[in-house]
Each structure stands twice: as structure tokens, then as C-alpha cells.
Amino acid sequence: MNNLVCPLDFRYGREKIREVFSESTKLSLLLKVEAALAKAHSQLGNIPSEAASEIEKKACLKWVKLERVKQIEQETKHDIGAVVKALTEVCEGDAKRWVHLGATSYDMVDSVNALQLAKACEIINSGLLELNKLILGLAREHKSTMMVGRTHGQHALPITFGLKMSCFASEIDRQIRRVKQSKEEISVGKMLGAVGTGAGLGEHALEIQKIVMDELGLRAEVGATQIVGRDRYIHFLSTCANIASTLEKIAQEIRNLQRTEIGEVAEEFAKKQMGSSAMPQKKNPIRCEQTCGLARVIRSNLLPAWENALQWHERDLCNSSSERFILAHTCILLDWIVYQMISVFEGIQVYPERMRENLEKSLGLPLAESVMTKLINRGVDREEAYRLVQRLSAEAVSQKTAFSGILKSSKAVRRHLTLKEIDEATDPKNYLGKSEELVELIIKNCRK
């Protein structure tokens, strides 16, 4: 009987990053840390080299079986204790007594967390780079494609679709840099025992910690208690939440632009795909909607991370249970929505004609600022120019008449602007500012 409960087991998540946080990978990494500890002790003369070699040889999944670790944990009620006992069982001779010498459980756990999270950063960053390449390509392709810019849900000024996309790309580029910073921040382990003094490791404790961390490719926490400082985890998960918000922002924009009354872009819709079980005509932006929903879960995982920073004295156990959820789940879900958005942009449908139609629906009113600026440049007081253009805009709406026609029939406007100047001021292609130049600048910056 299939009794799976967590959607990560059957609905969301790519195998590549799920494997990073799998039970077998975690056990393999825990054993790697145990092997590095034995090696460090041996190098400093604390244990016989033969014993260290035996521990290193047996500290792998070939010898230590996940099933046996689980069986032991059922008895001991201690996961790391179970790993230590399972490794001890397979070691021959004198090596048994030197396993886990001077270490505490979270020397192992936090070092493994660092290895897993650093790998997750690499995978997530790879996805973000792939996504940004697609968005930048779209930005360049549509750097001159006019559309209406919207503020407060209403038509504002003309922009280009390429500029909209390049702004998204610029934000993702910043997130890519933040992931690199987070990897640096999180790639920290410890090997200083139960309260961070290193007493159980003997007089060479700091040297042992350095050897272990060098072996693992990590930096040593300076000033650890029983655990690595959870401010590091807050930094990492905050970055994940920040990225999730960027992805939701992009997905939400696509959803809005796909609305029936707008219809300027759309997710690709597969030949046999169903939009609704009840309405055959529906083509829903399901990947963008899924991205928005899961981004909210990712952000919600940040709250336990803040709470976990509040430890009793040198450490309590309250962080342990929640971190089993929030670290793996956040990384797997973030990677998933990155690739959902890659899928969206690989097949996105763009409708420039509809963009032009929507721009024209406003009767030219998005060019009101252009007209006002022209009047000001002709010597009209700004307040006077604003009120005049505001009144004429209202007339165009009430009469359902083109704004340019209302302007041309206004004696107040004609005292300052010619018919040609009115046409120029109300042509959207003349009021795109530096849109194309900005697109190219952003593309250049993102490639640095």
C-alpha cells in the first residue's frame, strides 16, 4: 500500500536536488565526517594510523547500511548515536574504540548540513543562470516591442516588453550574486565537541578541527557553541525566500498579462493538456500559479529559522526537528520553482499585436505626461499645464474620443503646440525614453 504523505515524495522536486537531501546521501556524508575526524586524530598522533585507516575504509555505505542504522535508532532513540554504533560494529580490532573520538553529534550534523546546503546553492544557481539566459534573450528580442506600462492596475505610460523582461533579469542577476554569498556564509562546519571548547579532542583540538574542515572543503566556525551559529541559516533561508519572491513576482506578472481581458502573453499549452475538468475552453497558467503557491511555502519556512536562533545556553534541541523540514524542503521547492519558470520561458507566447491594441484602447491617454511636458517646455506653468491636460483627458474619456483630437480642438493647447507637435507628443513610439538603451545596458551588466 502506498502511504506517501509529503508532496515532495510524489509531486514536486527534481531528483538531482532530492538526492542531495536523501537519507542515503546524509548517511554517506556523516560517515565522511567520521572518516575525516579519524584521519585528523591519526595525523596528530592521537590514535594509531592503522585504526584511522580501518575507520576510513569502513566509513561508507558499502559497510554501514542504512537499514542497520535505522534498526539501531529504534533502540537508542538517537540518530547520530545509531550511525556511530553502526560504524563501530563494522570496524575491526582496535579501531572500534576510536570512532567519534571527542566529537558531539552536531559536529557531524552541522558539517553535513553545510555540505548539503553548499551543493544546493550550486544547483539553484545553475538553474537561475539558465532562467536568466532565457529572459535576457526575450528582452533583446522585444526591446522595441511597445506595450502599455501599468501602475495601480491602470494604464500609465508606454514601455517596451523587452524593458519589462530586462528588469526581471536584472533582479535575478542580483539573486545569483546573493546565492554565491549565501554559499560562502553557509559553508561552515565545526569540530569542537559538546559546548564548543574542544576539550574532548585534547590539546590539538583546533588543529583537528582545521584538518577536518580542510578535508571536507569547509571553513571552521569561529566561536561555536554545540552548534554553528543559526544566524548563518537565517541568512541562507532569507536568500531563498528572497529568490522565491522574485520568481513569484515574475510568475504573477505573466498570470496577469495572460488574463482574458489583457491577453498579451501566455504560458505554452500542450496539445493534450487540460485547463479545467469542467470548462474545456480554459487554458490556465498552471506553472506560474504553482510557482506563486510554493513561493509562499518557502517564505513561511523562514519563521522557524528565526526561532531556531534562540537557543538555551550552549544549545537546546528545539532547532533539530524543524530544520529537518525547512532546510531540505526549502531547497527542493526553490529548485523546483526555478525550473518551473524555466519551462514557462522556454515556451512563452508573446502577442505584440495585442499589446498594441491594449495601448490604443486608452485613446492615447498614456501620453498625457508627454503633452504636459511639451507645454511646460513652451513656458506654461507646471500646475496650469497639469490641470489643463487633466481636464482634457477627462473629456476624451467622457466623449470616448481620441486624446489627440481633443488636444487639437483645444484653443489653450493650440496657443502653444502645433498640430504636428501634438501628433509627435501623442505617438507612443516617441515616448519610450531610453527603453532600448536600458535593455542593452542590463544585458551587458548581467553578463559580467
C-alpha positions, 0 to 999 in steps of 0.5 A: 500500500502506498502511504506517501504523505509529503508532496515532495515524495510524489509531486514536486522536486527534481531528483538531482536536488532530492538526492542531495537531501536523501537519507542515503546521501546524509548517511554517506556524508556523516560517515565522511565526517567520521572518516575525516575526524579519524584521519585528523586524530591519526595525523596528530598522533592521537590514535594509531594510523592503522585504526584511522585507516580501518575507520576510513575504509569502513566509513561508507555505505558499502559497510554501514547500511542504512537499514542497520542504522535505522534498526539501531535508532529504534533502540537508542532513540538517537540518530547520530548515536545509531550511525556511530554504533553502526560504524563501530560494529563494522570496524575491526580490532582496535579501531572500534574504540576510536570512532567519534573520538571527542566529537558531539553529534552536531559536529557531524550534523552541522558539517553535513548540513553545510555540505548539503546546503553548499551543493544546493546553492550550486544547483539553484544557481545553475538553474537561475543562470539558465532562467536568466539566459532565457529572459535576457534573450526575450528582452533583446528580442522585444526591446522595441516591442511597445506595450502599455506600462501599468501602475495601480492596475491602470494604464500609465505610460508606454514601455517596451516588453523587452524593458519589462523582461530586462528588469526581471533579469536584472533582479535575478542577476542580483539573486545569483550574486546573493546565492554565491554569498549565501554559499560562502556564509553557509559553508561552515562546519565545526569540530569542537565537541559538546559546548564548543571548547574542544576539550574532548579532542585534547590539546590539538583540538583546533588543529583537528578541527582545521584538518577536518574542515580542510578535508571536507572543503569547509571553513571552521566556525569561529566561536561555536557553541554545540552548534554553528551559529543559526544566524548563518541559516537565517541568512541562507533561508532569507536568500531563498525566500528572497529568490522565491519572491522574485520568481513569484513576482515574475510568475504573477506578472505573466498570470496577469498579462495572460488574463482574458481581458489583457491577453498579451502573453501566455504560458505554452499549452500542450496539445493534450493538456487540460485547463479545467475538468469542467470548462474545456475552453480554459487554458490556465497558467498552471506553472506560474500559479504553482510557482506563486503557491510554493513561493509562499511555502518557502517564505513561511519556512523562514519563521522557524529559522528565526526561532531556531536562533534562540537557543538555551545556553550552549544549545537546546534541541528545539532547532533539530526537528524543524530544520529537518523540514525547512532546510531540505524542503526549502531547497527542493521547492526553490529548485523546483520553482526555478525550473518551473519558470524555466519551462514557462520561458522556454515556451512563452507566447508573446502577442505584440499585436495585442499589446498594441491594441491594449495601448490604443484602447486608452485613446492615447491617454498614456501620453498625457505626461508627454503633452504636459511636458511639451507645454511646460517646455513652451513656458506654461506653468507646471500646475496650469499645464497639469490641470489643463491636460487633466481636464482634457483627458477627462473629456476624451474619456467622457466623449470616448474620443481620441486624446489627440483630437481633443488636444487639437480642438483645444484653443489653450493647447493650440496657443502653444503646440502645433498640430504636428507637435501634438501628433509627435507628443501623442505617438507612443513610439516617441515616448519610450525614453531610453527603453532600448538603451536600458535593455542593452545596458542590463544585458551587458551588466548581467553578463559580467 
